[in-house]
């Protein structure tokens, strides 16, 4: 009876996971989808802990209250600009949780004699499953926190490498595989002979932790959206492996969903950058966006830019028929999303058609711009993906770029020496006029100058994006 109730709870939670994930496809339903999936996980956790009598109701309630309080604190305190590193940290916590659960399972096997556990012997298959959970979990843990450091600029965003790093990486992979085989071969004698399994698990944990670091440090800042998506997939795979360790259906289902969706999203990010996943992992390009160094591409020496003022931009926008806003990480840094939404509303009052063009890799994590604009209550029907809106720039009077850089660089189309050559970009240069809001002429994450800035139909509005947008809005109201 008890197991039947658990199975029913897992089935309900699985349905909620799947339906919640489906609702994440649209910004209009994403928030409710996320809430639905969270409730599904709560159902699975309560069913496991309560029906298996692992904790008392008081202990469960205390854990839920403490965990909810910590989550709410992070949600309230973290700025929208810090969301990418927060996501990376959450991936890391998921990874270490999986590794710790797998380690606890080994300890549980050691605490009970196999003859008295009624079929709980450690088999070769379960040993490999435990090893995979530890390995993937530790790679996710350390890799995610290296990504956290790069995103928060505690670690240089430039690719980091050293002599012999590839050899060390291969050696650690071989150590992990060897330890896994060793654990599987000795599993039949466990726990009577526990040293090989324990030492193998420790070796895999250490190797996994080092691999996580070595796999992420050589990846440049321009590829961080791909890395965040990939690490998210790793955290799901680690959870699924842990589900097999514990024979827990809810973990297997949720982990498989996260792992598969993360891999699909990683592929979408790679396609958006016109790069293979292998190229991202071994050939990282781009570094600190403020480095001021040009890393290839055609020279822009001797070219000049056209500067403008908020007054002139306000006139252009007020008398335009169609305006497309192109948000980038600079908008997040300036926290200008609310000011942009206010400007869009004022233009709509003047019968200007207003749309937002969102590039898949704009920002520092997948969907970063969508999250910012949704937080500012920008209408969902004004948000358009690159493929949907790229053809409209030719009939657009003004394209306003707010802090975006590499994703609007025309060099990606024709300059074979550019590191972003072949990457699909937003066709901002096809608009009648483009306005770029930036603090300075520093290059983006790819480390190269942007040809768009020097086009004859482009104007640069230098300064803080939030202050500039607010000034434009005030002028628009008076026209």
Secondary structure as GFF3:
##gff-version 3
##sequence-region A 1 479
A	DSSP	alpha_helix	2	23	.	.	.	ID=ss1
A	DSSP	alpha_helix	27	51	.	.	.	ID=ss2
A	DSSP	alpha_helix	57	77	.	.	.	ID=ss3
A	DSSP	three_ten_helix	80	82	.	.	.	ID=ss4
A	DSSP	alpha_helix	83	111	.	.	.	ID=ss5
A	DSSP	three_ten_helix	114	116	.	.	.	ID=ss6
A	DSSP	alpha_helix	124	151	.	.	.	ID=ss7
A	DSSP	alpha_helix	165	186	.	.	.	ID=ss8
A	DSSP	three_ten_helix	187	189	.	.	.	ID=ss9
A	DSSP	alpha_helix	195	217	.	.	.	ID=ss10
A	DSSP	three_ten_helix	221	223	.	.	.	ID=ss11
A	DSSP	alpha_helix	224	246	.	.	.	ID=ss12
A	DSSP	alpha_helix	249	273	.	.	.	ID=ss13
A	DSSP	alpha_helix	277	282	.	.	.	ID=ss14
A	DSSP	alpha_helix	310	318	.	.	.	ID=ss15
A	DSSP	beta_strand	322	327	.	.	.	ID=ss16
A	DSSP	alpha_helix	329	334	.	.	.	ID=ss17
A	DSSP	alpha_helix	337	349	.	.	.	ID=ss18
A	DSSP	beta_strand	353	358	.	.	.	ID=ss19
A	DSSP	alpha_helix	368	375	.	.	.	ID=ss20
A	DSSP	three_ten_helix	380	382	.	.	.	ID=ss21
A	DSSP	beta_strand	383	385	.	.	.	ID=ss22
A	DSSP	alpha_helix	386	389	.	.	.	ID=ss23
A	DSSP	three_ten_helix	390	395	.	.	.	ID=ss24
A	DSSP	beta_strand	398	402	.	.	.	ID=ss25
A	DSSP	three_ten_helix	406	408	.	.	.	ID=ss26
A	DSSP	alpha_helix	411	414	.	.	.	ID=ss27
A	DSSP	three_ten_helix	428	430	.	.	.	ID=ss28
A	DSSP	beta_strand	433	438	.	.	.	ID=ss29
A	DSSP	three_ten_helix	451	454	.	.	.	ID=ss30
A	DSSP	beta_strand	458	462	.	.	.	ID=ss31
A	DSSP	alpha_helix	465	478	.	.	.	ID=ss32
###
